[in-house]
Amino acid sequence: MTISNEESKVNLMTVATTKSKTPPAVLEQTINPAKPKQILIIGGGYAGFYTAWKLEKLLTQGEAEVTLVDPLPYMTYQPFLPEVAAGSIEARHAIVSHRRHLKKTNLVSGRMLKVNHKTRKATIAIEGGRNRTIEYDQIVMTAGAVTRTFPIKGIADQAIGLKTIEEAVEVRNRMVGNFERAAALPKSSKLRKRLLTVVVVGGGFAGIEAFAELRSAATYLLRQYPEIEFEEVQFHLIEAMGRIMPEVSEKTAQWVIENLNSRAAYVHLNTQVESAEKGIVKLSTGEQMESDLIIWTAGVAAAPVAKNCDFPLDPRFRVSANAKLQIVDGDKPVGDAWTAGDVAAVPDLSGGGVGGYCVPNAQHAVRQAKLLAKNIVADLRGEGIREYRWKTIGAVAGLGLGIGAMKVGTFGLTGFFAWLAHRGYHGLAMPTWERKIRVISGWVWNWILGRDLASIEAVRTPRLFFETWATKPGK
């Protein structure tokens, strides 16, 4: 029961001046404040992490308790994944530990199985244990996105994405390991050519940055492999549309293509992958190439766990939302339910979105999360909530050491200063000073000492060495 401060004073005075026979338990219930509201956040990526982080700063003590559910104990700063793959950033520096930086949030390592909003209950799968039911007063759906693929033969078996830190590490290990193996093979070997060929599918920002950073890393690797000549290392980017990087001007995009071509990194426009079985990439143009490293970056899709909730979804299976970041059923807000980030279909009031909605990127996810936290607190306090409205002022891309491209308004810039702008922006955008310092200091040391491109491929099977030489019973 909720009572006012004045009522509390009256009750205390009554207890102090009379010999009431009211049981202590009843008396305590009368004078105690209301139970804190329970806020449940599903997903600890950009939107989930920033919502929890901001709530910790805005909520007063005892006002609400926040619980965050995610199977991973960290948030990944995805714009750094190309540099992680290229050896410019240490993998651990591109992630943000939940437990280190969310001091007031209850953290649950688990995977959401079901949400029944009518009963305000969520079922969470706990690895190695029984499913757990969490009751809540308000819920925040920020489950993020997964890599979007198409039913192309061989892609699911042969390709690798670049959306997680684990994928970035594997790409780095595999490329360096392939160089090591190729160096020991004769130049006439078909396998050698396959090992030295890299194919990236998707010409958006993620694909172009990964493509350019890996080409830069490969050129650096050649210093350590005199057995391999520059012309042997082949890089191909496949883009189904007629241009790359739609976020920048046509002129800037064309400059990027010409720069990549000069570095023996070839962009195939208006081209589709028809098959990738056994690593043989067949294109719609009739060309084909064999590769041991096929990287898929052709878009994202809302996390499938959204289908396990009783919230309305749009045709792309994103959680339906209004501009105030409330989950909606038609035009009507669903009470005590919020969403943001890649899993959400949030209207773009700036007019710059795709199909009228905010595009799934880090810039929107972070800004939505900060407003979402403010709206939740305002709602708890009976105050007005605000609409999300933000228009990007530009975009920056890193294309390898010393090379970048950017657009601010109608102004475009390429080359070294654009690269500095890219590193400056993302260095400052990385959450927490602890992470900023690690990333920026790593850049400085790499500038002095060179990239760290050692391959540790055996990490895939860490027990292999022990198992191979361990003494077994009866032997």
Buried (B, 14 or more C-beta within 10 A) or exposed (E): EEBEEEEBEEBEEEBEEEEEEEEEEEBEEBEEEEEBBBBBBBBBBBBBBBBBBBBBEBBEEEBBBBBBBBBBEBBBBBBBBBBBBBBBBBBEBBBBBBEEBBEEBBBBBBBBBBBEBEEBBBBBBEEEEEEBEBEBBBBBBBBBBBBBBEEBBBBEEBBBBBBBBEBBBBBBBBBBBBBBEBBEBEEEEEBBBBBBBBBBBBBBBBBBBBBBBBBBBBBBBBEEBEEBEEEBBBBBBBBBEEBBBBBBBEEBBEBBBEBBEEBBBBBBBEBBBBBBEEBBBBBEEEEEBBBBBBBBBBBBBBBEBBEBBEBBBBEEBBBBBBBBBBBBEEEEBBEBBBBBBBBBBBBBBEEEBEEEBBBBBBBBBBBBBBBBBBBBBBBBEEEEBEEBEBEBEBBBBBBBBEBBBBBEEEEBBBBEEBBBBBBEBBBEBBBEEEBBEBBBEBBEEBEEEEBEBEBEBEEEEEEEEEEEEEEEEEE
